[in-house]
């Protein structure tokens, strides 16, 4: 499939980018006092506060906004302005954002893992394995009862697993097994050490998905090969680090169901689960889409072709994917595009807005919905970054599969995305 070329991307890799980033701290819904760090300037009403004020005219949105402790809502809205040379400048506005307050990030952690996997391939290729690339087939070996061998991938172009195929599935439909494969390739210690070295200190990725019986300290042996034979082999990796979740409020709700399907009538403790602050999500998304506008420490070592590859699969809909080919009845256009399209509003579909593209990663689990996205409308020359998370679990019970995704979470995020988009159409740049 032809790679999507946004009108904005052609300028990113040809210029030296300068960044103007102002972070505003809002107090309360209407942002009555907001200031940028290090400056004694004040704004009475921020753009995000105006957007939320107007959005609160909707009854569902008003309910969410008026009950912040119940929904644990956090929002980051980043405006993008460009000078006459197309150089981007960023201004961020926050609502209830707190990088120390825990929420379950679910599949959003797949984004940094995908980036680290591509980066590791590049490091290996430069350090003596020139035949290695993201499409090189690999196999996973099994040494322990909880490990699984992997040699075939029926939906891949050549029927074999590869880093590229895992990443396609991660961004197009948020596939859990694809993420687990990358977890094996990287290992837990490598993932977290690399993220900390890059300055993402409010992120911890400790476990796979859908494998509660696995020991996440161990990563399976992996071998990359081609028609000529084995290229690179890595033995089993063991992470002996005792990672500790630094976030607060890891105990949620009033009860939860255990593996025996028995109700435990006490808060659900998530202190051993992954964490990924919304502020780190927004920074990592920026590092993918605006690498030259990202401080060197926070960047990933990726090639121009890697960036094109990532942006393509971050922005397409399941029906546009070449490998795998997805059933559109299940994997509809809004399946992993919560902002704008997540509520499947018949008045708001990608077909009705063909000039809009959403480059994003979502998470949905344990009643928490999260999306971090760069949204661009090439016809109207509008672009912005939006990140938000909220808890949709009105009964306070976890693991019961009784969450308010369809009635509250997805409609709210779609309405929020549309409200910011409409504001951007009116905004002078």
JOSUL-V269160 format. One record per run of one state. SS is the DSSP state (2 for helix, 1 for strand, 0 for the rest). FROM is the first residue (numbers start at 1). LEN is the number of residues. If there is no record, write none. Layout:
# JOSUL-V269160
{{SS & FROM & LEN} {SS & FROM & LEN}}
This chain:
# JOSUL-V269160
{{0 & 1 & 8} {2 & 9 & 3} {0 & 12 & 9} {1 & 21 & 4} {0 & 25 & 9} {1 & 34 & 3} {0 & 37 & 5} {1 & 42 & 2} {0 & 44 & 3} {2 & 47 & 9} {0 & 56 & 3} {2 & 59 & 7} {0 & 66 & 2} {2 & 68 & 4} {0 & 72 & 2} {1 & 74 & 9} {0 & 83 & 5} {1 & 88 & 8} {0 & 96 & 5} {1 & 101 & 1} {0 & 102 & 4} {2 & 106 & 21} {0 & 127 & 10} {1 & 137 & 4} {0 & 141 & 9} {1 & 150 & 1} {0 & 151 & 12} {2 & 163 & 11} {0 & 174 & 2} {2 & 176 & 11} {0 & 187 & 1} {2 & 188 & 10} {0 & 198 & 5} {1 & 203 & 2} {0 & 205 & 13} {1 & 218 & 2} {0 & 220 & 2} {1 & 222 & 5} {0 & 227 & 2} {1 & 229 & 6} {0 & 235 & 2} {1 & 237 & 2} {0 & 239 & 9} {1 & 248 & 1} {0 & 249 & 2} {1 & 251 & 2} {0 & 253 & 2} {1 & 255 & 3} {0 & 258 & 5} {1 & 263 & 2} {0 & 265 & 3} {1 & 268 & 2} {0 & 270 & 5} {1 & 275 & 2} {0 & 277 & 1} {2 & 278 & 12} {0 & 290 & 1} {2 & 291 & 3} {0 & 294 & 2} {2 & 296 & 3} {0 & 299 & 5} {2 & 304 & 12} {0 & 316 & 2} {2 & 318 & 3} {0 & 321 & 17} {2 & 338 & 4} {0 & 342 & 8} {2 & 350 & 3} {0 & 353 & 3} {1 & 356 & 10} {0 & 366 & 2} {1 & 368 & 10} {0 & 378 & 4} {1 & 382 & 10} {0 & 392 & 5} {1 & 397 & 2} {0 & 399 & 6} {2 & 405 & 22} {0 & 427 & 3}}
